[in-house]
């Protein structure tokens, strides 16, 4: 699992971005990384959306990190669309019809299954099975914290009632924080917190935690690296699922004529899950440069936090187009109605494409990228090359 004995260069945090199905990239990258650095351990785990699923698995596992990550790869290798939400024709048609009725009649409708575009009961069952819990707190997380193998895990969601970003934290000696529109809450992490963090707006139903309803943690998360800093990280390995597309590549993917809904949704989902992740990394690097130029006696309580940001070497949104014909027929019918066939880049589709071959391809890319970044990773993990 995780531990701290090998982290002699300060507390090491792992921060994972959101991205739905694209978060399989994390599993492949980290599995390869742990093979190259078998003594690697993470003190702090933070993230949101589907990244929270990966983090919860690592935080709960009693196995050494390389074995825990191979287990995570195994989970992603077995996942199909039906393991995340109900893709049967009756279920999809029923939800679409219910939403159409609401829009046309102005009446809210009834029944818990009509609170999202899809039924995510399969994902809940998957999490309960893989995290070995009946829906309450994940015992493995508590045990690893008590044994000192993990300092803290933080999972972020959005409170739909207050509009605030809430980071659910479990760990040792936690000092809660409150900033503009974001706050921490000390809890015992359970399936409800993870489901809340992964609840795509409109598409997945909101999740009730306590007395409030929550949705995806990326919606208003303007400082995704902040939880790791608040929890005492000295170094942050941050892994995004966003390919740094050039202006030329973006122009190539543009749809002719008026943009279809799929293209608009892709832009929206990028803003929700990935834009702020890159922006926050840029801001942290700027603060670091300022602090490094400032004499230590003048820094006060401020400290530089070393950051290594990893991005995919291939466009995972564009790659989704290759596997779109293999999606379940009823689901494919609905997505094509949104114009996925007209969009060169399908970031929105890639987030919900839990298709076996696509996930396997993404993990392979992650492994390749870990090997390609070996030198930078080695310098970061050993402390070489940093002030």
PEJOFEN-V909418 format. One record per pair of residues at least 12 apart in sequence whose ideal C-beta (glycine too) atoms are under 6 Angstrom apart, sorted by the first residue. I is the first residue (numbers start at 1). J is the second residue. If there is no record, write none. Layout:
I_J, I_J
//
This chain:
1_61, 1_68, 1_144, 1_149, 2_41, 2_42, 2_149, 2_150, 3_41, 3_149, 4_43, 6_39, 6_41, 9_383, 10_234, 10_235, 11_43, 11_232, 11_233, 11_234, 12_42, 12_43, 12_235, 13_44, 13_228, 13_233, 13_236, 14_42, 14_45, 14_237, 15_46, 15_47, 15_225, 15_228, 15_236, 15_238, 16_47, 16_51, 16_54, 16_239, 17_51, 17_240, 17_241, 17_277, 18_48, 18_49, 18_50, 18_51, 18_218, 18_273, 19_241, 19_273, 20_50, 20_351, 20_352, 21_353, 21_354, 22_241, 22_316, 22_350, 23_50, 23_51, 24_76, 24_359, 24_362, 24_363, 25_241, 25_312, 25_362, 25_366, 26_54, 26_239, 27_72, 27_73, 27_76, 27_363, 28_363, 28_366, 28_367, 29_366, 29_369, 29_370, 30_69, 31_69, 31_70, 31_73, 32_367, 32_370, 33_370, 34_65, 34_66, 34_69, 38_66, 40_65, 43_151, 44_151, 44_152, 44_228, 44_231, 44_233, 45_59, 45_153, 46_154, 46_227, 46_228, 48_156, 48_197, 48_217, 48_218, 49_197, 49_198, 49_216, 49_217, 49_218, 50_198, 52_155, 52_194, 52_197, 56_194, 57_72, 59_141, 59_150, 59_153, 60_131, 60_138, 60_140, 60_141, 75_130, 76_359, 79_354, 80_356, 81_328, 81_354, 83_122, 83_126, 84_123, 84_354, 85_118, 85_119, 85_120, 86_119, 87_328, 87_331, 89_330, 91_119, 92_330, 95_117, 98_114, 115_205, 116_204, 116_205, 117_203, 120_204, 127_191, 127_194, 128_191, 135_191, 136_190, 137_188, 137_190, 138_189, 141_189, 145_171, 151_171, 151_172, 152_171, 152_231, 153_170, 154_167, 154_169, 154_227, 155_168, 155_193, 155_197, 156_217, 156_221, 157_196, 157_197, 157_214, 157_217, 158_215, 158_219, 158_220, 159_212, 159_214, 160_206, 160_213, 160_215, 161_212, 164_181, 164_183, 165_182, 165_220, 165_221, 166_183, 166_185, 167_184, 167_227, 168_185, 168_187, 168_193, 169_184, 169_186, 170_188, 170_189, 174_186, 177_230, 192_207, 192_209, 195_207, 196_209, 196_214, 197_217, 199_215, 199_216, 200_216, 201_215, 218_272, 218_273, 219_272, 222_276, 223_280, 224_277, 224_280, 225_280, 225_284, 229_305, 235_306, 236_307, 237_308, 238_309, 239_310, 240_277, 240_311, 242_274, 243_312, 243_315, 244_311, 253_344, 253_345, 255_342, 255_343, 260_339, 260_342, 261_338, 261_339, 262_338, 262_339, 262_340, 262_343, 262_348, 263_343, 265_348, 266_347, 266_348, 269_347, 269_348, 269_351, 270_347, 281_309, 284_307, 288_304, 291_304, 292_304, 292_387, 306_386, 308_380, 313_369, 314_365, 316_350, 317_345, 317_346, 317_347, 317_350, 318_345, 320_346, 320_349, 320_350, 320_353, 321_346, 323_355, 323_357, 323_358, 326_355, 327_355, 335_349
//
